[in-house]
Amino acid sequence: MKYIEYILYTLFLGMAYFKCFAISKTQIQIYCAIGILIISSLYLFFNLRHLKNIRSLIIAMLIYLFTLLLSIVPSLQITTFYDYINSLLFPLLFLTSYIFFKKYPNKYNLLKYIGAIGIVFAYFNLIRLSTEINLISNRPMQSNAGNTLVAMLPFVILWKNKIVKYGLFLLIFVGCIISLKRSSFIIFIAIILFYFALKNYNGNFTKILKYLLVICLTCIIILPNIDIAQPLIERLEKTNEDGGSGRDRLIELGFNVLSNNSLHEWILGNGYRGFSNRVHFLYGKLFTCSHNDYVEILCNMGIFSFIAFVLLIYKLYAYSRKMYLSRNIFSIPFICCFIVFIGANLFVCSFIHYWYYLPMFCLFGATYALTEKI
């Protein structure tokens, strides 16, 4: 039975990676999503006893899933089963990895190799997509594949070998520059700052200030003089001008949608992809998500799902704090997963529609299981 579970979890990880890296390959993504759903369902059904210690997270996820199910009803004409699975990915990946590493904690060393392999694939995927995008554009264009590289940062922290660790940090840093994703670059800087701060904090701020100075000098003095970084620098300089590629306008439109909601829509939401449909209907804008999980969940699924999501965020934060105070070896990777997650919630809408962070969700659940006895 043990070896069957090893094989199943290996297939599970493979599907998560394939779905993450097969951007633009819809058929592969559909098969992988269904495979993830099947394996996760089997794990959850046969291992319910292992979930008893994370009841608060389970309750939050169940409320979210229930209200998501309700949101499907008013939007059946544009919703597919595949769309629904995409919205289940965080709970499925988190809980399945939690169960596996709860049962086999001695396999934790595999995580850093899983991450290293993922970084290599993510990097080649980034180059592939960036090349394809720029071939059809007369100006440098951003690639969302950069989001996946940032999601690999928590894996890197698991490496004790400093040469490997800092080499992978540098590889991801260059990838963020190539991708031209401002959100990925900002999250990368935040993770590096938190990593050194958490790793070196002992009541003495000298080391933290030293690392902060190095990062500031790199970003302010060195980076602007590197040719490959010029397109990203130009995009960063235009952030106020373009409102983060129109994200400020999308947030404003989200609040406009909410102000026009009836009581029923406030409670149950406007349906799956409700934000996109209402904005298109009311303002004639292109179909797009809000790029912000809080606005998206509140518009699409209503107040109960929003409360569940906030509860989930709070419980993960509280656990992160508790874990760090225990000085557990997995505390920093877990906290970095949390930072990437909440950063992506604000800029990318990662919890609902996007799958760039799938491997990190697996690490999130694994580190939760490996630190639960603190």
Secondary structure as the mmCIF struct_conf table of DSSP 4:
data_model
#
loop_
_struct_conf.conf_type_id
_struct_conf.id
_struct_conf.beg_label_comp_id
_struct_conf.beg_label_asym_id
_struct_conf.beg_label_seq_id
_struct_conf.end_label_comp_id
_struct_conf.end_label_asym_id
_struct_conf.end_label_seq_id
HELX_RH_AL_P HELX_RH_AL_P1 LYS A 2 PHE A 21
TURN_TY1_P TURN_TY1_P1 ILE A 23 SER A 24
HELX_RH_AL_P HELX_RH_AL_P2 THR A 26 PHE A 46
TURN_TY1_P TURN_TY1_P2 ASN A 47 ASN A 47
HELX_RH_3T_P HELX_RH_3T_P1 LEU A 48 ILE A 54
HELX_RH_AL_P HELX_RH_AL_P3 ARG A 55 ILE A 72
HELX_RH_3T_P HELX_RH_3T_P2 VAL A 73 SER A 75
TURN_TY1_P TURN_TY1_P3 LEU A 76 ILE A 78
HELX_RH_AL_P HELX_RH_AL_P4 PHE A 81 ASN A 86
TURN_TY1_P TURN_TY1_P4 SER A 87 LEU A 88
HELX_RH_AL_P HELX_RH_AL_P5 LEU A 89 LYS A 103
HELX_RH_3T_P HELX_RH_3T_P3 PRO A 105 LYS A 107
TURN_TY1_P TURN_TY1_P5 TYR A 108 ASN A 109
HELX_RH_AL_P HELX_RH_AL_P6 LEU A 110 LEU A 135
TURN_TY1_P TURN_TY1_P6 ILE A 136 ILE A 136
BEND BEND1 ASN A 138 ARG A 139
TURN_TY1_P TURN_TY1_P7 ASN A 144 ASN A 144
HELX_RH_AL_P HELX_RH_AL_P7 ALA A 145 ALA A 151
TURN_TY1_P TURN_TY1_P8 MET A 152 MET A 152
HELX_RH_AL_P HELX_RH_AL_P8 LEU A 153 VAL A 156
TURN_TY1_P TURN_TY1_P9 ILE A 157 LEU A 158
HELX_RH_AL_P HELX_RH_AL_P9 LYS A 162 SER A 179
TURN_TY1_P TURN_TY1_P10 LEU A 180 LEU A 180
HELX_RH_AL_P HELX_RH_AL_P10 ARG A 182 ASN A 200
BEND BEND2 ASN A 202 GLY A 203
HELX_RH_AL_P HELX_RH_AL_P11 THR A 206 LEU A 217
HELX_RH_PI_P HELX_RH_PI_P1 THR A 218 ILE A 222
HELX_RH_3T_P HELX_RH_3T_P4 LEU A 223 ASN A 225
HELX_RH_3T_P HELX_RH_3T_P5 ASP A 227 ALA A 229
HELX_RH_AL_P HELX_RH_AL_P12 GLN A 230 GLU A 237
TURN_TY1_P TURN_TY1_P11 LYS A 238 LYS A 238
HELX_RH_AL_P HELX_RH_AL_P13 THR A 239 SER A 259
TURN_TY1_P TURN_TY1_P12 ASN A 260 ASN A 260
HELX_RH_AL_P HELX_RH_AL_P14 LEU A 263 LEU A 268
BEND BEND3 ASN A 270 ASN A 270
TURN_TY1_P TURN_TY1_P13 TYR A 272 ARG A 273
HELX_RH_AL_P HELX_RH_AL_P15 GLY A 274 TYR A 283
HELX_LH_PP_P HELX_LH_PP_P1 LYS A 285 LEU A 286
BEND BEND4 PHE A 287 PHE A 287
BEND BEND5 HIS A 291 HIS A 291
HELX_RH_AL_P HELX_RH_AL_P16 ASP A 293 SER A 326
TURN_TY1_P TURN_TY1_P14 ARG A 327 ARG A 327
TURN_TY1_P TURN_TY1_P15 ILE A 329 PHE A 330
HELX_RH_AL_P HELX_RH_AL_P17 SER A 331 PHE A 347
TURN_TY1_P TURN_TY1_P16 VAL A 348 VAL A 348
TURN_TY1_P TURN_TY1_P17 SER A 350 HIS A 353
TURN_TY1_P TURN_TY1_P18 TYR A 356 TYR A 357
HELX_RH_AL_P HELX_RH_AL_P18 LEU A 358 LEU A 370
TURN_TY1_P TURN_TY1_P19 THR A 371 LYS A 373
#
